[in-house]
Amino acid sequence: MAPVSNRSTILARDGVVADPALRQAILDAADAAQPRCVAHLSDLVRQPSLLGEEAGAQEVMAEAFAGLGLEVDRFAIDEAAIARLPGFSPPVTSYDGRENVVGVHRPREAAGRSLILNGHIDVVPAGPAELWTSPPFEPRVHEGRLYGRGAGDMKAGIAAYTAAFAALRSIGYQPAAPVFLQSVVEEECTGNGALACLHRGYRADAAIIPEPFNHTLMTAQLGVMWMRVTVTGTPAHVLDTSAGSNAIEAAFALVGHLKKLEALWNEPCRQHPAFAGHRHPVNFNLGRIEGGEWTSSVPTRCEFDLRAGFYPGQDPAEVRAALAGAVEAARREDPALAGVGVELSWRGFQAEGCVIDPAHPMMRLLADSHRAVLGGEPAELAATCTTDARFFNLYGDTPATCYGPEATRIHGIDESVSLDSLRDVTRVLALFMAGWCGLEPAAAQTLGIKTL
């Protein structure tokens, strides 16, 4: 298709793309990209990209980026190099054979503002397959929703930003500024994939992560800390349980004491202003527990993993100290913990919280793009989880937020994403990209490229 306008560069003026014909052409192109976008999402869901097993899905992404005529940058995470950087979290598994994949667009003449579109390819475990209505890694479309592990969190967002870029190309345009489409590993437990992108030198004037937050603009997110607690008791035969110290029972007692710290941090007088609208923003989650050796023996050892949320501005070292202090206080004061050994270790998230200025030009333009597609004002979200947006905001000199589709049961059974919402996010991202980066006529060699 020939470009709608002959102007070499088209920028937004105080909002979304000003030319009504071009604006409509972008929306129509995003709509036309929907079947390919759904097919791309389905291909990604079929790849069970669990922690350490992301290679198949990353191959799909590399092919998609190459299909758009982008330079494809595939690189492994250099743990030794990023371990010295702020924001690093100790990994829970090896980085051998695991790569980030970035599609790089460079304009002929940079006239607009650069952009990172980031998404994580890793997914959490599916849980018992028999509880799913259909197999978790077989995409199923039913009543306007696509089901499967990772469909919402967050392969739909990756498919949407890829389709948005393709939509601009389909009407003969490309961004008039550098755009970096990042598909990263390990967001679900460390974020070191995004950190590795920063270490590789990727910076931009803004970053958007299409996490499945139902068309909201994220204005803040909590910090998250993972803590492993190993409890050692005294084994004994059950004919006299009083002769031993039950490590499993002690572990549950410790969790109860840690929950008191959670309650303290949720008191209204202690809440961060960004989370004033939340009844219970800070959550401590007992996510994994393992212990005991024999049903008829008092268990010697129990190990559990706890996820603790905390507010922006709290230093992770101070949070670790507070958690360790709560454990030590419990051991001193609770007779049920007498004689029990406790060891703490810190792997996985050691992630700071962050706040995003809702008045930043990126946020205003994203809100304008939302209004142009959906009408009305986008709601603002102070997220009680963490996302990779923290890396860009805190360490990468790149203002970042999350804006993505509506999804249900993420991290649960029968996870799904709304396909209408997927289409609307594609429209919003295409409009935003055009307005933020500006547009120039696409290079002739890319116009006939197969997209997605």
C-alpha positions in Angstrom: 0.0 0.0 0.0 1.3 3.5 -0.8 1.8 5.8 2.2 -1.3 7.9 3.0 0.8 11.1 3.1 3.8 12.1 1.1 5.4 13.9 4.1 8.7 12.2 5.0 8.1 12.4 8.7 4.7 12.6 10.5 4.6 13.4 14.2 1.8 13.7 16.7 0.9 17.2 17.8 0.0 17.3 21.4 -1.6 13.8 21.2 -2.2 11.0 18.8 -1.5 11.3 15.0 -3.1 14.5 13.8 -4.0 13.4 10.3 -7.5 11.8 10.5 -6.9 9.7 7.3 -3.6 8.4 8.6 -5.1 7.7 12.0 -7.9 5.7 10.5 -5.5 3.9 8.2 -3.4 2.8 11.2 -6.5 1.5 13.1 -7.7 -0.3 10.0 -4.3 -1.9 9.5 -4.2 -3.0 13.2 -7.6 -4.6 12.6 -6.4 -6.4 9.5 -3.4 -7.7 11.4 -5.6 -9.4 14.0 -5.8 -12.9 12.4 -2.0 -13.0 12.0 -1.7 -11.7 15.6 -3.9 -14.5 17.0 -2.0 -17.1 14.9 1.3 -15.7 16.3 0.0 -15.8 19.9 -1.2 -19.4 19.3 2.3 -20.4 18.1 3.8 -18.9 21.2 1.4 -20.6 23.6 2.3 -24.0 21.9 5.8 -23.4 23.1 6.0 -24.4 26.8 8.5 -21.6 27.7 8.9 -22.5 31.4 12.0 -21.4 33.3 15.0 -22.7 31.4 12.9 -23.9 28.5 12.4 -20.7 26.6 14.4 -21.6 23.4 11.4 -22.8 21.3 9.4 -19.7 21.9 12.4 -17.5 21.4 13.0 -19.2 18.0 9.4 -18.2 17.1 10.2 -14.6 18.1 13.4 -14.5 16.1 11.6 -15.6 13.0 8.8 -13.0 13.6 11.3 -10.2 13.9 13.2 -11.3 10.9 9.9 -11.5 9.0 9.4 -7.8 9.8 12.8 -7.0 8.2 14.3 -6.2 11.7 17.9 -6.8 12.6 17.7 -9.7 15.1 20.0 -9.6 18.1 20.1 -12.9 20.0 22.3 -13.0 23.1 22.9 -15.0 26.2 22.8 -13.5 29.7 26.3 -12.9 31.0 25.7 -13.6 34.7 29.1 -12.5 35.8 28.7 -9.2 34.0 25.3 -8.3 35.3 25.9 -9.5 38.8 27.7 -6.2 39.6 24.8 -4.1 38.3 22.1 -2.5 40.5 18.9 -4.4 40.2 20.5 -7.9 39.9 18.8 -10.8 41.6 20.5 -14.1 42.3 19.2 -16.6 39.7 17.4 -19.8 40.5 18.8 -21.8 37.6 21.6 -21.7 35.0 21.6 -19.4 31.9 23.1 -22.1 29.7 21.3 -22.2 26.3 18.9 -19.4 27.1 18.8 -16.2 25.0 17.1 -12.8 24.9 15.9 -11.9 21.4 15.6 -8.3 20.3 14.3 -7.0 17.0 16.0 -3.7 16.1 14.5 -1.1 13.8 16.7 1.8 12.8 15.1 4.6 10.7 16.9 6.2 7.7 17.0 9.5 9.6 16.0 9.6 13.2 13.5 12.4 13.6 11.2 11.2 16.4 11.6 9.7 19.9 13.0 6.2 20.4 11.0 3.4 22.0 11.5 0.0 23.6 8.6 -2.5 23.5 9.5 -5.2 26.0 7.8 -8.4 26.9 8.8 -11.6 28.8 8.6 -14.9 27.1 8.8 -17.1 30.2 5.7 -18.5 31.8 5.0 -20.0 35.3 4.3 -23.7 35.7 0.8 -24.8 34.5 -0.1 -26.8 37.6 -2.0 -30.1 37.3 -2.9 -30.5 33.7 -6.1 -32.5 34.6 -7.5 -29.4 36.2 -7.4 -27.5 32.8 -10.4 -27.6 30.5 -8.0 -28.2 27.7 -4.2 -28.9 27.7 -2.4 -25.8 29.0 0.0 -25.6 26.0 -2.6 -26.2 23.3 -4.2 -22.9 22.5 -8.0 -23.0 22.5 -10.3 -20.2 21.3 -13.7 -20.1 22.9 -16.3 -17.3 23.1 -13.8 -14.6 22.1 -11.0 -15.7 24.4 -7.8 -17.6 23.8 -6.9 -20.1 26.5 -3.5 -21.5 27.5 -0.6 -20.9 29.9 1.0 -17.6 29.0 -1.8 -16.5 26.8 -2.3 -13.5 29.0 0.9 -13.3 30.9 2.3 -12.2 28.7 2.5 -13.6 25.2 -0.6 -11.7 24.1 1.3 -8.4 24.8 4.3 -9.6 22.7 2.0 -10.6 19.9 0.3 -7.2 20.1 3.5 -5.1 19.9 4.7 -7.3 17.0 1.4 -6.8 15.2 1.4 -3.1 15.8 4.8 -2.7 14.1 3.6 -4.9 11.2 0.5 -2.7 10.9 2.5 0.4 10.3 4.6 -1.4 7.7 1.4 -2.7 5.9 0.4 0.9 5.1 3.8 1.8 3.8 5.3 3.4 7.0 7.9 2.7 9.6 8.8 4.6 12.8 11.1 7.6 12.3 13.1 6.7 15.4 14.9 3.6 16.7 12.5 0.9 18.1 13.7 -2.1 20.0 11.3 -5.0 20.3 12.5 -7.1 23.2 11.6 -10.7 24.1 13.3 -11.5 27.3 13.7 -14.5 29.6 13.3 -14.8 33.4 10.9 -12.0 34.3 8.9 -14.3 36.5 11.7 -14.8 39.1 14.5 -12.3 38.7 14.1 -9.9 35.8 17.7 -10.5 34.8 16.7 -10.9 31.2 15.6 -7.2 31.0 18.7 -6.2 33.1 20.9 -8.0 30.5 19.3 -5.8 27.8 20.3 -2.7 29.7 23.9 -4.1 30.1 23.9 -4.6 26.3 23.3 -0.9 25.8 19.6 -0.7 25.0 18.2 2.6 26.0 15.3 4.7 24.6 13.2 7.8 25.3 10.4 5.5 26.6 9.5 1.9 27.2 6.1 0.1 27.2 5.5 -3.4 28.5 2.1 -4.8 27.5 1.5 -6.7 30.7 -2.1 -8.0 31.1 -3.4 -5.1 33.2 -6.7 -4.5 31.4 -5.9 -1.3 29.5 -4.8 0.5 32.7 -1.8 2.9 32.9 0.6 1.6 35.5 1.8 4.5 37.8 3.6 2.4 40.5 4.6 -1.1 41.4 5.7 -2.8 44.6 9.1 -4.3 45.3 9.3 -8.0 45.6 11.6 -10.1 47.7 12.0 -13.9 47.6 13.3 -15.6 50.8 14.1 -19.2 51.4 13.9 -20.4 55.0 15.4 -23.8 56.0 14.2 -25.0 59.4 16.0 -27.8 61.3 14.4 -29.6 64.2 15.2 -32.7 66.1 14.1 -36.1 64.8 12.3 -38.6 67.0 10.1 -41.7 66.8 6.4 -40.9 67.0 6.0 -43.1 70.1 7.3 -39.9 71.9 7.0 -36.9 69.7 7.9 -34.6 72.7 11.4 -35.9 72.4 11.8 -34.1 69.1 11.3 -30.7 67.5 8.9 -30.8 64.5 10.5 -28.8 61.7 7.3 -28.6 59.7 5.3 -27.3 62.6 8.0 -24.8 63.3 8.0 -23.6 59.7 4.3 -22.9 59.9 4.8 -21.1 63.2 7.5 -18.9 61.5 5.2 -18.1 58.6 2.6 -16.9 61.2 5.1 -14.5 62.7 6.2 -13.2 59.3 2.5 -12.5 58.5 2.5 -10.1 61.5 5.1 -8.1 59.6 2.9 -8.2 56.5 0.0 -6.8 58.6 2.3 -4.1 60.0 3.3 -2.9 56.5 -0.3 -2.8 55.4 -1.4 -0.4 58.2 -2.7 2.8 56.6 -0.2 5.0 58.3 2.7 3.0 56.8 1.4 2.7 53.2 3.2 4.4 50.4 1.0 7.3 49.0 0.9 5.6 45.6 -1.0 2.7 47.2 -3.4 4.6 49.3 -6.3 3.3 47.4 -5.4 -0.3 48.2 -6.9 -2.1 51.2 -4.1 -4.6 51.4 -1.2 -3.8 49.0 1.6 -5.8 50.6 1.2 -9.5 50.3 3.5 -12.2 51.8 2.9 -15.5 50.0 4.0 -19.0 51.1 4.7 -20.3 47.6 6.5 -23.6 48.2 7.1 -25.9 51.1 9.0 -29.2 51.4 9.9 -31.2 54.4 10.0 -34.4 56.4 11.6 -37.7 55.8 9.2 -40.4 57.1 5.5 -40.3 58.0 6.2 -42.0 61.4 9.1 -39.8 62.3 9.2 -36.2 63.7 10.6 -34.3 60.7 14.1 -33.0 60.9 14.0 -30.4 58.2 11.5 -28.2 56.4 12.2 -25.7 53.7 9.8 -23.0 52.4 9.9 -20.1 50.0 8.2 -16.9 50.9 7.5 -14.0 48.5 7.3 -10.6 50.3 6.0 -7.4 48.8 7.3 -4.0 49.9 6.9 -0.4 49.0 8.8 1.9 46.5 11.6 3.6 48.4 12.3 0.7 50.7 15.9 -0.6 50.1 16.1 -4.3 49.5 18.9 -4.6 52.1 16.6 -3.0 54.7 13.8 -5.4 53.7 16.0 -8.4 54.1 17.0 -7.1 57.5 13.4 -6.6 58.5 12.5 -10.1 57.5 15.5 -11.6 59.3 14.6 -9.5 62.3 11.1 -10.9 62.4 12.5 -14.4 62.2 14.9 -13.8 65.1 12.3 -12.2 67.2 10.0 -15.2 66.7 12.7 -17.6 67.7 13.3 -15.6 70.9 9.7 -15.2 71.9 7.8 -18.3 70.7 8.3 -21.4 72.8 7.3 -23.5 69.8 10.5 -22.5 68.1 12.8 -23.3 71.0 15.8 -25.3 69.9 15.0 -25.0 66.2 17.6 -24.0 63.8 16.8 -21.5 61.0 18.8 -20.5 58.0 17.8 -17.8 55.5 18.9 -17.5 51.9 18.0 -15.1 49.2 17.6 -16.2 45.6 15.2 -14.9 43.0 13.6 -11.5 43.2 15.4 -8.8 45.1 13.4 -6.2 43.3 12.9 -2.6 44.2 9.6 -0.9 43.7 9.1 2.2 41.6 6.8 5.1 40.8 6.0 6.5 37.3 5.0 10.1 36.8 1.5 10.1 35.2 2.2 13.5 33.7 5.2 12.3 31.7 4.7 12.9 27.9 4.8 9.1 27.3 1.9 8.6 29.8 -0.1 11.5 28.3 0.4 10.2 24.7 -0.5 6.6 25.8 -3.7 8.0 27.5 -4.5 9.9 24.3 -4.0 6.7 22.2 -6.3 4.8 24.6 -9.0 7.4 24.3 -8.8 7.3 20.5 -9.4 3.6 20.5 -11.6 2.9 23.5 -13.0 6.3 24.5 -13.0 7.5 28.0 -10.1 7.9 30.4 -7.8 5.0 31.1 -7.7 4.0 34.8 -4.4 4.3 36.6 -2.9 1.2 38.3 -0.6 1.0 41.3 0.4 -2.7 40.8 0.9 -4.9 43.8 3.3 -7.0 41.9 6.6 -6.3 40.1 7.4 -6.0 36.4 10.5 -5.4 34.3 9.5 -1.7 34.1 11.6 -1.2 37.2 14.8 -1.7 35.3 14.1 1.0 32.8 12.8 3.5 35.3 15.4 3.0 38.0 18.5 2.0 36.2 18.1 2.6 32.5 17.2 6.3 32.2 14.2 5.2 30.2 10.7 6.1 31.5 8.6 3.0 31.4 5.0 1.8 32.1 2.8 -1.2 31.5 -0.3 -1.1 29.2 -1.8 -4.4 28.0 -4.8 -6.6 27.4 -7.5 -8.0 29.7 -6.6 -11.5 30.9 -8.0 -13.8 33.5 -6.5 -16.5 35.8 -2.9 -15.6 35.1 -0.7 -17.9 37.1 -3.9 -20.0 37.6 -5.9 -22.7 35.8 -7.5 -21.9 32.4 -5.6 -18.7 31.9 -7.1 -16.7 29.0 -6.9 -13.4 27.2 -9.7 -11.5 25.5 -9.1 -11.4 21.7 -11.1 -8.1 21.4 -8.8 -6.7 24.0 -5.8 -8.0 22.1 -6.9 -6.2 19.0 -7.5 -2.9 20.9 -4.0 -3.1 22.5 -2.6 -3.6 19.0 -4.5 -0.5 17.9 -3.3 1.6 20.9 0.3 0.5 20.5 0.3 1.3 16.7 -1.1 4.7 17.3 1.3 5.4 20.1 4.3 4.2 18.1 3.3 6.5 15.2 2.8 9.5 17.5 5.8 8.9 19.7 8.4 7.9 17.1 7.0 9.7 14.1 6.6 8.0 10.8 8.6 7.8 7.6 7.9 5.9 4.4 9.0 2.3 4.8 12.2 1.2 3.1 11.4 -0.3 -0.3 13.0 -3.6 0.6 10.6 -4.1 3.5 7.3 -3.3 1.8 6.9 -6.8 0.4 8.2 -8.6 3.5 6.0 -11.3 4.9 4.9 -10.2 8.4 4.3 -12.6 11.3 
